[in-house]
């Protein structure tokens, strides 16, 4: 993963819609649109129900791939401009513990990178 490109967006969710509902809407409505983005390796997101702060992370092959993703977003659910942290990944590590039935996201990401 070192050398790939990472973009983190920190934002505040708007409205009174429960955080779980917002995340479900993003999962069902936005995430299916991601596969056509060339160079996208992974997309992850979370939000805190109490503070309504959210973090969404995109991992890309390079900065050019990240540029296309930055043009998209969940503007209906957030207020203001995001705090954006981005750059080449300088530190990376993975660990997969658990039984054979436990999926290993790190292993899945490595498989995608190898393709």
C-alpha positions as a Markdown table, in Angstrom:
| # | Residue | x | y | z |
|---|---|---|---|---|
| 1 | Unk | 0.0 | 0.0 | 0.0 |
| 2 | Unk | 2.9 | 2.3 | 0.5 |
| 3 | Unk | 3.0 | 4.8 | -2.4 |
| 4 | Unk | -0.7 | 4.5 | -3.2 |
| 5 | Unk | -2.7 | 7.7 | -2.7 |
| 6 | Unk | -5.0 | 8.3 | 0.2 |
| 7 | Unk | -7.8 | 11.0 | 0.6 |
| 8 | Unk | -9.6 | 11.5 | 3.9 |
| 9 | Unk | -12.6 | 13.8 | 4.1 |
| 10 | Unk | -13.8 | 14.9 | 7.5 |
| 11 | Unk | -17.3 | 16.5 | 7.6 |
| 12 | Unk | -20.3 | 17.1 | 9.8 |
| 13 | Unk | -23.6 | 15.4 | 8.9 |
| 14 | Unk | -26.6 | 17.7 | 8.6 |
| 15 | Unk | -30.2 | 17.2 | 9.7 |
| 16 | Unk | -31.8 | 14.9 | 12.1 |
| 17 | Unk | -31.6 | 11.7 | 10.0 |
| 18 | Unk | -30.1 | 9.0 | 12.2 |
| 19 | Unk | -26.4 | 8.3 | 11.4 |
| 20 | Unk | -27.1 | 4.7 | 10.6 |
| 21 | Unk | -29.7 | 5.7 | 8.1 |
| 22 | Unk | -27.3 | 8.2 | 6.4 |
| 23 | Unk | -24.6 | 5.6 | 6.2 |
| 24 | Unk | -27.1 | 3.0 | 4.8 |
| 25 | Unk | -28.2 | 5.5 | 2.1 |
| 26 | Unk | -24.6 | 6.2 | 1.1 |
| 27 | Unk | -23.9 | 2.4 | 1.1 |
| 28 | Unk | -26.9 | 1.7 | -1.1 |
| 29 | Unk | -27.0 | 4.8 | -3.3 |
| 30 | Unk | -23.4 | 6.1 | -3.7 |
| 31 | Unk | -21.1 | 3.1 | -3.2 |
| 32 | Unk | -22.6 | 1.2 | -6.2 |
| 33 | Unk | -21.5 | 4.1 | -8.4 |
| 34 | Unk | -17.8 | 3.7 | -7.3 |
| 35 | Unk | -16.6 | 0.7 | -9.4 |
| 36 | Unk | -16.3 | 2.7 | -12.6 |
| 37 | Unk | -13.7 | 5.0 | -11.0 |
| 38 | Unk | -10.4 | 3.8 | -12.5 |
| 39 | Unk | -7.7 | 3.3 | -9.9 |
| 40 | Unk | -10.0 | 3.1 | -6.8 |
| 41 | Unk | -8.8 | 0.4 | -4.5 |
| 42 | Unk | -11.0 | 1.0 | -1.4 |
| 43 | Unk | -13.7 | 3.3 | 0.0 |
| 44 | Unk | -14.5 | 3.4 | 3.7 |
| 45 | Unk | -16.6 | 5.6 | 5.9 |
| 46 | Unk | -17.9 | 6.1 | 9.4 |
| 47 | Unk | -19.8 | 8.6 | 11.5 |
| 48 | Unk | -20.2 | 9.3 | 15.2 |
| 49 | Unk | -23.9 | 9.4 | 16.2 |
| 50 | Unk | -23.3 | 11.8 | 19.1 |
| 51 | Unk | -21.2 | 14.5 | 17.3 |
| 52 | Unk | -22.4 | 13.7 | 13.8 |
| 53 | Unk | -18.8 | 14.0 | 12.7 |
| 54 | Unk | -17.9 | 11.7 | 9.7 |
| 55 | Unk | -14.8 | 10.5 | 8.0 |
| 56 | Unk | -14.7 | 9.0 | 4.6 |
| 57 | Unk | -11.5 | 7.5 | 3.1 |
| 58 | Unk | -10.6 | 6.7 | -0.5 |
| 59 | Unk | -7.5 | 4.6 | -1.4 |
| 60 | Unk | -6.3 | 5.0 | -5.0 |
| 61 | Unk | -3.5 | 3.9 | -7.2 |
| 62 | Unk | -2.4 | 7.4 | -7.6 |
| 63 | Unk | -3.3 | 11.1 | -7.3 |
| 64 | Unk | -4.9 | 11.2 | -10.8 |
| 65 | Unk | -7.4 | 8.5 | -9.8 |
| 66 | Unk | -8.2 | 10.4 | -6.6 |
| 67 | Unk | -9.1 | 13.5 | -8.6 |
| 68 | Unk | -12.1 | 11.9 | -10.2 |
| 69 | Unk | -13.4 | 10.7 | -6.8 |
| 70 | Unk | -13.0 | 14.2 | -5.3 |
| 71 | Unk | -15.5 | 15.5 | -7.9 |
| 72 | Unk | -18.2 | 13.3 | -6.4 |
| 73 | Unk | -19.6 | 13.4 | -2.9 |
| 74 | Unk | -22.6 | 13.1 | -0.5 |
| 75 | Unk | -23.3 | 16.8 | -0.4 |
| 76 | Unk | -27.0 | 16.2 | 0.6 |
| 77 | Unk | -25.9 | 14.8 | 3.9 |
| 78 | Unk | -23.1 | 17.2 | 5.0 |
| 79 | Unk | -22.6 | 20.9 | 5.8 |
| 80 | Unk | -19.8 | 23.2 | 4.9 |
| 81 | Unk | -16.5 | 22.4 | 3.1 |
| 82 | Unk | -14.7 | 19.2 | 4.2 |
| 83 | Unk | -11.4 | 19.1 | 5.9 |
| 84 | Unk | -9.4 | 17.1 | 3.4 |
| 85 | Unk | -6.2 | 15.3 | 4.2 |
| 86 | Unk | -4.5 | 13.6 | 1.3 |
| 87 | Unk | -1.2 | 12.4 | 0.0 |
| 88 | Unk | 0.8 | 9.3 | -0.8 |
| 89 | Unk | 0.6 | 6.6 | 1.8 |
| 90 | Unk | 3.8 | 6.7 | 3.8 |
| 91 | Unk | 3.0 | 4.1 | 6.4 |
| 92 | Unk | 1.1 | 0.9 | 5.8 |
| 93 | Unk | 0.6 | -2.4 | 7.6 |
| 94 | Unk | -1.9 | -5.2 | 7.7 |
| 95 | Unk | -3.0 | -7.9 | 10.1 |
| 96 | Unk | -5.5 | -10.6 | 9.7 |
| 97 | Unk | -6.4 | -12.5 | 12.8 |
| 98 | Unk | -9.3 | -14.7 | 13.5 |
| 99 | Unk | -10.6 | -17.9 | 12.0 |
| 100 | Unk | -10.7 | -18.9 | 8.3 |
| 101 | Unk | -14.4 | -17.7 | 8.2 |
| 102 | Unk | -13.3 | -14.2 | 9.1 |
| 103 | Unk | -12.9 | -12.1 | 5.9 |
| 104 | Unk | -9.6 | -10.2 | 5.8 |
| 105 | Unk | -10.0 | -6.8 | 4.1 |
| 106 | Unk | -6.2 | -6.4 | 3.9 |
| 107 | Unk | -5.9 | -9.6 | 2.0 |
| 108 | Unk | -8.8 | -8.5 | -0.3 |
| 109 | Unk | -7.1 | -5.2 | -1.0 |
| 110 | Unk | -3.8 | -6.9 | -1.7 |
| 111 | Unk | -5.6 | -9.2 | -4.2 |
| 112 | Unk | -7.1 | -6.1 | -6.0 |
| 113 | Unk | -3.6 | -4.4 | -6.2 |
| 114 | Unk | -2.1 | -7.5 | -7.7 |
| 115 | Unk | -4.6 | -7.5 | -10.6 |
